[in-house]
Amino acid sequence: MIQSAIKRLLGERGTAAIRSGRNTLRHYRQYAFGDGFAKPPTRLDLEITYRCNARCRMCPLYGEHPDGNRSRSAEPDPQNELTTSEIRSLLDQCAQLGISDVTITGGEPFVRKDLCEVLAYAKTVGLSTGLISNASMIGPAQAAGIVEAGLNSLNISLDGPAEVHDDIRRSPGMFARVERAISLVKEEKAKRGLDTPHIALGCTVSALNEMYIREVVETASQLGVEVSFNPIFYSTTEQEAATHSLLYGRPVKPEDWRLPERIIAVDVVRLAKQLPQAQALARTLGVAMHSRMGGQKDLVHRFEEPNYSENNKCLYPWYATRVTPSGTVYPCSISVDMGNIREQSLEAIWNGPKYVQFRRTLRRHRLFPKCAKCCVLDKNDLLCKLLP
């Protein structure tokens, strides 16, 4: 009750600023004075596979790109993916390091037949687990498996109403499969008397779906889940080149964050009207709605100024890390090679010479050119902006 009163008093942005500020306080000392070294991470994002059953138009692996708007294949090699045993070893290391949260993503994680086994093992070593999925491969067995495994949160991608979602995902019938998946997971939770996994829809806002924000809220209401809206992340050829000129090595991921204008050219006037209308609708329908986007002025900066950033520094590489399907550790969407868990321990890589140099370089430049549209940068983190 007290928390609700404070939230009403401060408003959504004030509450978000306090929440973000706490995270900054936890990690700023290492950022400012650690000379590139960091305390053990608290979060790991594991890309369990790059294989996927969808071909989303905005995807950096399989989507449309400026070079003729052709779909680009990630050419995943399942033979090179971490084995179940290797993933177990990684999760053991996470627990020993003090990592509390592991999020599994892809590609599409349910392509891996051992996904539920991996999730269950993560719980046995005390890790909180999250899963990002398109949900289209969740049938009765998968729904039972993730609930039994103790999955904490399930974030399901949704782009709009049925015809819009299916078109963006380039997969007919995917919207219907999302509806079915949520129903199945809810049934399993009820059968076992469990509250988890917490289910949420995640909508990436682009020029392809900016006009359907309210419909996504309506879908969330019909399905009985919460929803979050995040602006699309993209970069330019110039930003890519300028960033990697400051770093060593080539990117470790076969992805392309350059997207065609027809995807990134958001009508900010229309979106600025849609967002408050959607928020009002969410309140009326009792839907928990979260948005990382502000009013029209913020949207103009975000979508019409290529080099504009939501914040002036990034602390992410001081508290989180990412692992590819083949075990390569990399710091963020700037996917440079920090080492491979098949050759070194995660602990050795985390404060190894490559990672330390990466953090030193980022600290010196505050942000890299490619960081401009990164979704990790938080405009509400006023404390981060104010600190030197």
N, C-alpha and C positions, 0 to 999 in steps of 0.2 A: 504494500500500500504506500509506504514511504517512497519507494523507488518510482512508483507511478506518479506520485505528486511532484517529485523532483523533475521527472521527464516532462510533465505538463508545464512546469514552471520554466524550464530551460528551453523547451522546444526540441524538435528532432535534431536540428543542427547543433544546438548547444550540448545535447546529450552525446552526439557523435564526436564533438570536439573533445569532451572529457574522456570518452572511451579511447580515442586515438592518442590523446595526450598521455594516458597511462602507459601505453605501449612505447611511446617515445621516451618517457622517463626511464623505463626498464632498460633500454638499449643505447641511449644517447652517450653515456659515459664511455662505453667501449668504442662507439663510433668516433667520438671526439679525441679520446686519449689512448686508444688501444694500439695505435700505429699499425692498423691492418689486422691485428689479432682480434679474436672474438671469443666470448664465452660459448659453451656448447649450444647448439641450436635448440629451439623449442618446437620447431615444425619441420616436417619433411613432406614434399610432394613427390610421390612415386608414379611415374608414367609407366604403367605395367605393360603396355603394348602400344604400338603405333597403328596396328591393324584396326579397321573400322568398317562398319556396315553402312555408313552414310557418307555423303560427299558434299558437306555443307559449303555453301557458296563463299562464306567469309573465312573458312578454315585455312590456317597457314600451311597445313600439310596437303590438303586435297581440294582447296577452293579455287576461286577465280583470281587471276592476277593480271597486272597491266600488260604483260607480254602476250597479247592476243587473247586475253581472258580465257586461257586454256586451263583446264584442271591439271594440277601438278600432283603426281603420285609420290608418296613418301617412300615407296619401294621397301616396305618393312620386311625384315628377315626374321621370321619366327624362330629359326634355328639359333639365332644369336641372342634371343631374349633371355633374361635371367630365369633360371630354373626355380621351381618351388623351393628347393633347398637353399638356393642362393638368396631368395627373398626372405626366407626365415632367418638366415644369418644377418641380413641387413636389419631386419626388425629387432633382432637381439641387440645389435649395436645401437639402434635408436634408443631402446630402453635403458641400456647401460650409460648412454650419454646424457640421459635426462630429457630426451625429446618426449613431449607429451601428446602431440597431434600428428597423425599421418593421414594424408589425403591421397587416395588412389584415383588416378585419371588415365587418359589415353591420348589418342585413339579411343576406342570403346572398350572399357575394362571387361565387360561381360563376354568379349571374344575369348578371353582366357578361361579355360575350363576349371582352373584351380582358384578362381577369384574368391569364392566363399571360404575355401580352406585357408587362403592367405589372410582374409579378414578375421577368421576365427583365431588364427595363431597370433595375430596382432593383439587381440584382446587378452590372450593368455599371458602375454608379457607386459600387460598394463597400459597399452596405448589406446588413446581415443581415435576412432577411425571415421573418416569421411570418404564419400564416394561421389564422383562427378560422372554422370552417365547420360546418354540420350534415352535410356530406359526401354528402348524398343526390343531388347532381347530378354526382358524380364518376363518369364512365364511363371507358373506355379512353383516349380522347383527352385528357380532363382530367388523368388520372393521369400520362400521358406528358408532358403539358405542364408540370405543376408540378415534376416531377422534372428535366426538361430545363432548366427555368428556374432551377434551383438553390435552390428553396425550402428554408429551413433547418428550419422547424418547422411541423407541421400539428397544430392542436388541434381535436379533433372532439367536439362536444357529445353526451353520452349521459346519459339520465335513469334508466335501469333496464333490466330485461329487456324483451323485444320488445313485449309488450302494454302495458306501462307507458310505455315510451318513445314508442310510436306514439300513445298516448292523450294524453300530455302535449304532444307536438308537434302533435297534431290532424292527423296525416298518416299514413294506413294504409301499412304496408310500409316505413316509414322505417328501422326497425332493420335490416331485411334489406339495405337499400341502404347503410347504414353498414358492415356486414360486407363487402359486395362492394367498396366503395370502398377499404377498408384492404387487402384482398387485391390489388386492382389496383395500388395504389401500391407495395406491397411487391414485387410482380412486376416493376414498372418499375425499382425500385431495384436488384434483383438482376440484371436484364438489363444494366444499365449499370454494375454494380459500385460503386454509390454507397451511402453511409450515410445520406444525407439525401433527403427531409425526415425529421426525427425526429417520430414519430407518438405522440400522447398523447390519451387520453380525458379530457374535463373534465366533471365531474358537479356540477350546481348542486343543493344539498340543500334541499328544502322539505318541507312536510307531504305533498306528493304522492308523494314517493319515499324518505322517511327510512327505511323498512323494507326497502329493497332494496339497501343499501350492499354487502353481501357478494356479491349477484348481479352487481353492476357489476364487482367485483374478479374474479369468475369469468370474466366476459366479456373483461376485459382480458387475463387469462391465456390464454384460448382464441384471442384475436386477436394475442397476442404484443406488447402495447404497455403503456405505463405509464398510470397513472390518477391524477387529482387530484380532491379533493372540496372544494368551496367553499360556504359558507353563502349563501343567497339574499340579495340586496340589495333593500331596500324602504324606503319612507318613509311618513310620514303627512301628512294634509292640513295639520296644524298645523306640522309640520317644514318642509314646502314653503313655507308662507306666511311663517314666521319667517325662513327663509333668504333668500328673495327680498326681504324688507323691508330687509335689510342691503345689498342689491346694486342696481345700476341695470339697467334693461332687462328684457325678458321672455325666458324660455327660448327657445333657438334650435331645439330639437328637439321634434317632436310626440310626446313620450313621457310616460308616466304611471307613476311608480314606486310608486304606491299600489296595494297588492294586497289581495284579500279574505282574511279570516281563514282560510278553508279551505286557503289556500296557505301562509300564514306561521305558522300555529299548529302548530309542530313539537312532537311529543312528546319532550321533552328526555331523559326517563328511558330511553325506548326507543332514542333515538339514541346516548345515552351508552354503552349496551350494544353497539350495533351497531358503533361505530367501532373499539374495540379488537379485537373479533372479526374485523372486516374486515382490520385491520392484521396480526393473527396469520395469517389466511388468506393474505394477500398474501406474507408471509414464507415460508409453506409452499409456495406456488405459484411463488415467485421473481418476483413482480410488484413493480415499484417503485410504491409508493403514497404520495401526499402529501395531507395534510389541513391546512386552516387552522382546524380546530376542535379544542378541547381537551376536557376532561372535563365531567362533569355541571354543576359550578359555572360553568364558562365558558359552557356551553350555555344555562343558565338566564339568565345575563346577556344573552347574544346574542339569544335568541328571546323572552324574557318581559319584558324591560325596554326599552321603546321608545327611551329616550334614552341607553342605555348604549353607549359607544364602545370599540373594542378598543385604542385608543391615545388620547393626549391632544393630538396635533398631527399635521399632515399636510404633508409636504415635496413631494408629487407635483407641484404646479404650478411647482416650481423646477427640475424636470428632465424633465418630459414634457408633451406637448400632444396635442390631438386635432383632427381635421378632418372636417367633415360631407361628405356627397356633393356638396353645392353649393359647397364651398370655405370655409365659415365655420369659423374657428378658435375652439375653446372649451377651457376648462381641465380639465374632468373631468365627472362626472355632474351637477354643477351647471352646466348648459349655458347660460351667459351668453356673449354675443357679444363676442369679442376683436378681430374684424376678419375680412376675407375675402381669401384669397390671389389673387382675381381683381382686387383693388383695391390690395393692398399686398404687399410681400414678407413671407415668414414671419419673417425676421429683424426687420423693422420692427414686426410685430405682437407678437412675443415680448416685447420690452421697450418696447412702446408704452404710452401713458397708461392704457388700459383694463386691460391685464394687470398693470401695476405697481400700480394701485389695487386690483385684485382680490387680489393677493398681500399688500398692506399690510393690507387688511381681514381676510383670513384669518389673518395673523400676529397681528393685534390680538385676534381672537376665539379663536384657537388651532384651533377647529373651528367649522363652521356646524351648525345643528340637523340639516340633511339628511345630514350626514356620518356620523351615528350608526351606520348599518349598512353603510357602504361597505366593499367587499372589499379596497380598497387599504390600509386601516388594518391594521397588523400587530401582533398582541398579543405576538409574540416579539421585537419591536424594543425591547428594554429600554433601550438607549442613548437612543433617541428620547424615551421616557417620562421619563428622568432629566434630560435637558438642559432648561434653562429655555426 
